[in-house]
Amino acid sequence: MKGNAKRQLLKISAALALVTGGTLGGFQPLSALQTASAASVSPQSQLQNQLFQALSARKDNVNLTYAGGINELKKAIEPALEAAIAQDPYIHYTMKGYAYSLRGSNSSSTASIKLTYRESAEQSAYVHQKVASVLKEIITPDMNDHLKVKAIHDWVVRNLKYDTTLSKFTAYEGLKTGSTVCQGYALLTYDMLKQAGFETNIVEGYVESEAHAWNMVKLDGKWYQIDTTWDDPVPDRADRVSTSYYLLTDEQLKKDHTWKTANYPQAVTTYSETLNVLVAKGVTGAKELRTTLGYSAVSNRVVSTAAVLQKIVKTADRSGENSLTFRYQGSKTKLKKDLLTLYNHGLSPIGYTSRSLGSTNNLQITLYWK
């Protein structure tokens, strides 16, 4: 369910400084900086590689000698920095910024680079170690990949709260304090999926004009969108896990997310169809997973009128339930009108999630009430 808090994504801020013939005021002299390598760096790929090594080690200061003139280095340094940062999504979204100064002549040049991070080497190591420990607890040898992804998704949603102060941006802060913004959710989800052996990435885009980050994961050769932030209700509801943004296609996610699709793999297979195939093949856990996600349960509960909605909610309420998943036939506008009628029948809905059901025009709704 969507809350009122803004799901914020904080991008890298880069301070750039170019000088010749001397150092820039405010920076340490080159001789005092840590040296990434004593060897000369000439090709763009070598420059990028050394910068990536420095970033991976979370070095704060790097001193590079470039086998070329300063004008050539001016053209090479920033593309090499951006490419090195983009090489690893975890590095990309834990970088805070960089600054550099250059000096040299027409034949040789040097670069003094200052790198700043939102997560230190020690903090990143803590995240990786914690993730490894958690994976040993939640993933068992008998689990297939589909059950592993679900376990990871649920652990992130259950163990993080959305930071409504919009001040925590890392996986480390999320694990240490229990709360973080979308950037932290995406970083933690990325590290857990990657350590579990999945190909994954972090997607950058927007939800309702607000910058946002989420993940994609490759499962059985097919890509899916997964947004653990938007599957975590705001305000937090303890152990409750939504799956409205779990393993969606691009078309399903485009209902309220936007991003530059050309920058990422395509997600075109609906997960409900995938599960139907797995169930038909008798894959262990597929039938239970389909039921847990509501793909099979909703088939016998189709709602198209307020009267039917009132009836099934009353029945569930009398049975002691405080949530209900069903298939809804109709527009979102009509759905909201039908939900409002529940207040006239002694029920107080506190929220709902909706998800497009593949190629149909129906919605899967999970409704919560007091």
C-alpha positions as CSV (number, residue, x, y, z in Angstrom):
1,M,0.0,0.0,0.0
2,K,1.2,3.4,-0.8
3,G,1.7,5.9,2.1
4,N,1.9,9.6,2.1
5,A,5.6,9.7,2.7
6,K,7.8,10.5,-0.3
7,R,9.9,7.5,-1.4
8,Q,13.1,9.4,-2.0
9,L,16.1,8.6,-4.1
10,L,19.3,10.6,-3.5
11,K,21.6,10.7,-6.5
12,I,25.3,11.2,-6.6
13,S,26.5,14.8,-6.3
14,A,29.8,15.4,-8.0
15,A,32.0,18.4,-7.4
16,L,34.4,18.9,-10.2
17,A,37.6,21.0,-10.3
18,L,40.1,21.3,-13.1
19,V,43.5,23.0,-12.7
20,T,46.8,23.0,-14.4
21,G,50.4,23.6,-13.2
22,G,49.6,23.2,-9.5
23,T,47.3,21.8,-6.8
24,L,43.8,23.2,-6.0
25,G,43.3,25.0,-2.7
26,G,41.6,22.9,-0.1
27,F,43.0,19.6,-1.4
28,Q,45.9,17.7,0.1
29,P,49.2,17.8,-2.0
30,L,49.5,14.8,-4.3
31,S,52.4,13.4,-2.3
32,A,50.2,13.0,0.7
33,L,47.5,11.0,-1.0
34,Q,47.1,7.3,-1.2
35,T,48.3,6.0,-4.5
36,A,46.1,3.6,-6.5
37,S,49.0,2.5,-8.7
38,A,52.5,3.7,-9.3
39,A,52.3,2.7,-13.0
40,S,51.3,5.1,-15.7
41,V,47.8,4.9,-16.9
42,S,47.1,5.5,-20.6
43,P,44.1,3.7,-22.2
44,Q,40.6,4.7,-21.0
45,S,40.0,1.1,-19.9
46,Q,43.0,1.1,-17.7
47,L,42.0,4.4,-16.1
48,Q,38.5,3.1,-15.5
49,N,39.9,-0.2,-14.0
50,Q,42.1,1.6,-11.5
51,L,39.3,3.9,-10.5
52,F,37.0,0.9,-10.0
53,Q,39.6,-0.8,-7.8
54,A,39.8,2.3,-5.7
55,L,36.0,2.6,-5.4
56,S,35.7,-1.1,-4.5
57,A,38.2,-0.6,-1.7
58,R,36.4,2.6,-0.7
59,K,39.5,4.7,-1.0
60,D,39.0,8.3,0.0
61,N,41.9,9.7,-2.0
62,V,43.5,8.5,-5.2
63,N,46.7,9.7,-7.0
64,L,47.0,8.7,-10.7
65,T,49.7,9.4,-13.2
66,Y,48.4,9.6,-16.8
67,A,50.7,8.9,-19.8
68,G,49.3,11.8,-21.8
69,G,48.9,15.5,-21.8
70,I,46.6,17.4,-19.4
71,N,44.1,18.2,-22.1
72,E,43.7,14.5,-22.9
73,L,43.3,13.7,-19.2
74,K,40.6,16.4,-18.9
75,K,38.6,14.6,-21.5
76,A,39.2,11.2,-20.1
77,I,38.8,11.6,-16.3
78,E,35.1,12.3,-15.9
79,P,33.9,9.6,-18.3
80,A,36.3,7.1,-16.6
81,L,34.9,8.1,-13.2
82,E,31.3,7.8,-14.3
83,A,31.9,4.4,-16.0
84,A,33.7,3.1,-12.9
85,I,30.9,4.1,-10.6
86,A,28.3,2.6,-12.9
87,Q,30.2,-0.7,-13.1
88,D,28.7,-1.8,-9.8
89,P,25.1,-0.8,-8.8
90,Y,26.0,-1.1,-5.1
91,I,28.9,1.3,-5.5
92,H,26.8,3.6,-7.6
93,Y,24.1,4.1,-5.0
94,T,26.5,4.3,-2.0
95,M,28.6,7.0,-3.6
96,K,28.1,10.5,-2.3
97,G,30.3,12.4,-4.6
98,Y,33.7,13.1,-6.0
99,A,36.1,15.9,-6.7
100,Y,39.3,16.1,-8.6
101,S,42.2,18.3,-9.5
102,L,44.5,17.9,-12.5
103,R,48.0,19.2,-13.2
104,G,50.6,18.6,-15.8
105,S,51.9,19.6,-19.2
106,N,51.3,18.7,-22.9
107,S,53.2,15.4,-22.4
108,S,52.3,14.2,-18.9
109,S,49.7,14.8,-16.3
110,T,48.5,13.6,-12.9
111,A,45.1,13.5,-11.2
112,S,44.2,13.9,-7.5
113,I,40.8,12.5,-6.9
114,K,38.8,12.7,-3.7
115,L,36.0,10.2,-3.3
116,T,33.2,10.4,-0.7
117,Y,30.7,7.7,0.3
118,R,27.5,7.3,2.2
119,E,28.7,3.9,3.3
120,S,32.2,3.2,4.5
121,A,34.2,0.1,3.7
122,E,33.5,-1.2,7.2
123,Q,29.8,-0.5,6.9
124,S,29.6,-2.2,3.5
125,A,31.4,-5.2,4.9
126,Y,28.9,-5.3,7.8
127,V,26.0,-5.4,5.2
128,H,27.6,-8.2,3.2
129,Q,28.3,-10.2,6.3
130,K,24.8,-9.7,7.7
131,V,23.3,-10.6,4.4
132,A,25.3,-13.8,4.2
133,S,24.2,-14.7,7.7
134,V,20.5,-14.0,7.0
135,L,20.6,-16.1,3.8
136,K,21.8,-19.1,5.8
137,E,18.7,-18.7,8.0
138,I,16.0,-18.1,5.4
139,I,17.2,-20.3,2.5
140,T,17.3,-24.0,2.8
141,P,18.8,-26.6,0.5
142,D,15.4,-27.9,-0.6
143,M,14.3,-24.4,-1.9
144,N,14.2,-23.7,-5.6
145,D,15.0,-20.3,-7.0
146,H,11.3,-19.1,-7.0
147,L,11.1,-19.8,-3.2
148,K,14.4,-18.2,-2.6
149,V,13.4,-14.9,-4.2
150,K,10.1,-14.9,-2.3
151,A,12.0,-15.5,1.0
152,I,14.4,-12.6,0.3
153,H,11.6,-10.2,-0.7
154,D,9.6,-11.1,2.5
155,W,12.7,-10.7,4.8
156,V,13.4,-7.2,3.5
157,V,9.8,-6.1,3.8
158,R,9.5,-7.5,7.3
159,N,12.8,-6.2,8.7
160,L,12.8,-2.6,7.2
161,K,10.5,0.3,7.8
162,Y,10.3,3.2,5.5
163,D,12.2,6.2,6.8
164,T,9.7,9.0,6.8
165,T,12.3,11.5,7.9
166,L,14.0,11.0,4.5
167,S,17.5,11.0,6.0
168,K,18.7,7.4,5.7
169,F,19.8,6.2,2.3
170,T,21.8,3.0,2.8
171,A,21.4,-0.7,3.4
172,Y,23.7,-0.3,6.4
173,E,21.4,2.3,8.0
174,G,18.5,0.1,7.3
175,L,20.0,-2.9,9.0
176,K,21.4,-0.9,11.9
177,T,18.4,1.3,12.7
178,G,15.6,-0.7,11.0
179,S,14.6,2.1,8.6
180,T,15.8,3.6,5.3
181,V,14.4,5.1,2.2
182,C,13.9,3.4,-1.2
183,Q,17.6,3.6,-1.9
184,G,18.4,1.5,1.1
185,Y,15.7,-1.0,0.3
186,A,17.0,-1.4,-3.2
187,L,20.6,-1.8,-2.0
188,L,19.7,-4.4,0.5
189,T,17.5,-6.3,-1.9
190,Y,20.3,-6.1,-4.5
191,D,22.9,-7.5,-2.2
192,M,20.7,-10.3,-0.9
193,L,19.7,-11.4,-4.4
194,K,23.3,-11.2,-5.7
195,Q,24.7,-13.2,-2.8
196,A,22.0,-15.8,-3.3
197,G,23.3,-16.3,-6.9
198,F,20.8,-14.2,-8.9
199,E,21.5,-11.8,-11.7
200,T,20.0,-8.5,-10.5
201,N,20.2,-4.7,-10.8
202,I,18.9,-1.5,-9.4
203,V,16.4,0.5,-11.4
204,E,16.2,4.3,-11.2
205,G,13.0,6.1,-12.0
206,Y,10.0,7.9,-10.6
207,V,6.7,7.3,-8.8
208,E,4.3,10.1,-8.8
209,S,7.1,12.6,-9.8
210,E,9.3,11.5,-6.9
211,A,12.7,10.0,-7.7
212,H,12.6,6.3,-6.8
213,A,14.7,3.1,-6.9
214,W,13.8,-0.5,-7.0
215,N,15.2,-3.8,-8.4
216,M,15.0,-6.3,-11.3
217,V,15.8,-10.0,-10.9
218,K,16.5,-12.7,-13.5
219,L,14.6,-15.9,-12.7
220,D,14.8,-18.9,-14.9
221,G,16.1,-16.8,-17.7
222,K,13.4,-14.2,-17.5
223,W,13.5,-10.7,-16.0
224,Y,11.0,-9.4,-13.5
225,Q,10.5,-6.1,-11.7
226,I,10.5,-6.2,-7.9
227,D,9.9,-3.2,-5.6
228,T,10.3,-4.1,-1.9
229,T,9.8,-0.4,-0.8
230,W,6.3,-0.3,-2.3
231,D,5.5,-3.7,-0.9
232,D,6.1,-2.3,2.6
233,P,3.1,-0.4,3.9
234,V,3.4,3.1,5.3
235,P,2.9,3.3,8.2
236,D,4.6,0.0,8.9
237,R,2.3,-3.0,9.8
238,A,4.8,-5.3,11.6
239,D,4.7,-8.7,9.9
240,R,2.4,-7.8,7.0
241,V,3.9,-8.3,3.6
242,S,2.3,-7.0,0.4
243,T,3.1,-8.5,-3.0
244,S,1.5,-5.9,-5.2
245,Y,5.0,-5.1,-6.7
246,Y,6.4,-8.6,-6.6
247,L,7.8,-9.9,-9.9
248,L,5.9,-7.7,-12.3
249,T,6.3,-7.1,-16.0
250,D,7.2,-3.7,-17.3
251,E,3.6,-3.1,-18.4
252,Q,2.3,-4.0,-14.9
253,L,4.8,-1.7,-13.2
254,K,4.1,1.2,-15.6
255,K,0.8,1.7,-13.9
256,D,2.5,4.0,-11.5
257,H,6.3,3.7,-12.1
258,T,8.3,5.4,-14.9
259,W,11.9,4.8,-16.0
260,K,14.1,4.8,-19.0
261,T,13.3,1.4,-20.3
262,A,16.2,1.4,-22.7
263,N,18.6,1.3,-19.8
264,Y,17.4,-2.0,-18.4
265,P,16.4,-5.5,-19.5
266,Q,12.8,-6.1,-20.6
267,A,10.4,-7.8,-18.3
268,V,7.6,-9.2,-20.4
269,T,6.4,-12.5,-18.8
270,T,3.7,-12.3,-16.2
271,Y,4.6,-14.2,-13.1
272,S,1.1,-15.7,-12.8
273,E,1.7,-17.4,-16.2
274,T,5.1,-18.6,-15.0
275,L,3.6,-20.2,-11.9
276,N,0.9,-21.9,-13.9
277,V,3.6,-23.6,-16.0
278,L,5.5,-24.6,-12.9
279,V,2.4,-26.0,-11.3
280,A,1.6,-28.0,-14.4
281,K,5.1,-29.4,-14.3
282,G,4.7,-30.3,-10.6
283,V,7.6,-28.1,-9.4
284,T,7.9,-28.3,-5.7
285,G,6.3,-25.4,-3.9
286,A,4.8,-23.8,-7.0
287,K,1.2,-24.5,-6.1
288,E,1.7,-23.1,-2.6
289,L,3.5,-20.1,-3.9
290,R,0.7,-19.4,-6.4
291,T,-1.8,-19.5,-3.6
292,T,0.3,-17.3,-1.3
293,L,0.5,-14.7,-4.0
294,G,-3.2,-14.8,-4.5
295,Y,-3.1,-15.9,-8.2
296,S,-5.3,-19.0,-7.6
297,A,-7.3,-17.9,-4.6
298,V,-8.9,-14.9,-6.5
299,S,-10.2,-17.0,-9.3
300,N,-13.2,-18.1,-7.3
301,R,-13.9,-14.6,-5.8
302,V,-14.7,-12.2,-8.6
303,V,-16.2,-8.9,-7.5
304,S,-17.9,-6.5,-9.8
305,T,-20.5,-4.8,-7.6
306,A,-20.6,-3.1,-4.2
307,A,-23.1,-5.7,-3.0
308,V,-20.8,-8.6,-3.7
309,L,-17.9,-6.8,-2.1
310,Q,-19.9,-6.1,1.1
311,K,-20.9,-9.8,1.3
312,I,-17.4,-11.3,1.0
313,V,-15.9,-8.8,3.4
314,K,-18.6,-9.4,6.0
315,T,-18.0,-13.1,5.7
316,A,-14.3,-12.7,6.1
317,D,-14.7,-10.3,9.0
318,R,-17.0,-12.8,10.9
319,S,-14.4,-15.4,10.4
320,G,-11.9,-13.2,12.3
321,E,-9.9,-12.1,9.3
322,N,-8.7,-8.5,8.8
323,S,-7.6,-8.8,5.2
324,L,-9.0,-10.3,2.0
325,T,-7.7,-10.9,-1.5
326,F,-10.0,-11.0,-4.5
327,R,-10.3,-10.3,-8.2
328,Y,-12.1,-7.1,-9.2
329,Q,-13.7,-6.4,-12.5
330,G,-14.0,-2.7,-13.1
331,S,-12.1,0.5,-13.2
332,K,-10.1,1.9,-10.3
333,T,-12.6,4.8,-10.0
334,K,-15.5,2.3,-9.6
335,L,-13.4,0.3,-7.1
336,K,-12.9,3.3,-4.9
337,K,-16.7,4.0,-4.9
338,D,-17.5,0.4,-4.0
339,L,-14.9,0.4,-1.2
340,L,-16.5,3.5,0.3
341,T,-19.8,1.7,0.7
342,L,-18.2,-0.6,3.3
343,Y,-18.2,2.3,5.8
344,N,-22.0,2.1,5.8
345,H,-21.9,-1.5,6.8
346,G,-19.8,-1.3,10.0
347,L,-16.4,-1.9,8.4
348,S,-13.5,0.5,8.4
349,P,-11.1,-0.2,5.6
350,I,-7.6,1.1,6.4
351,G,-6.0,0.5,3.0
352,Y,-5.7,-1.7,0.0
353,T,-3.2,-2.8,-2.7
354,S,-4.0,-3.4,-6.3
355,R,-2.2,-5.3,-9.0
356,S,-2.9,-5.8,-12.7
357,L,-3.6,-9.5,-13.5
358,G,-1.6,-10.1,-16.7
359,S,-3.4,-9.7,-20.0
360,T,-6.8,-9.3,-18.4
361,N,-8.4,-6.0,-17.4
362,N,-9.0,-7.3,-13.9
363,L,-7.2,-6.2,-10.8
364,Q,-6.1,-8.3,-7.9
365,I,-7.1,-6.4,-4.7
366,T,-5.9,-7.1,-1.2
367,L,-8.1,-5.1,1.3
368,Y,-7.2,-4.5,4.9
369,W,-9.7,-3.3,7.7
370,K,-9.7,-2.8,11.4
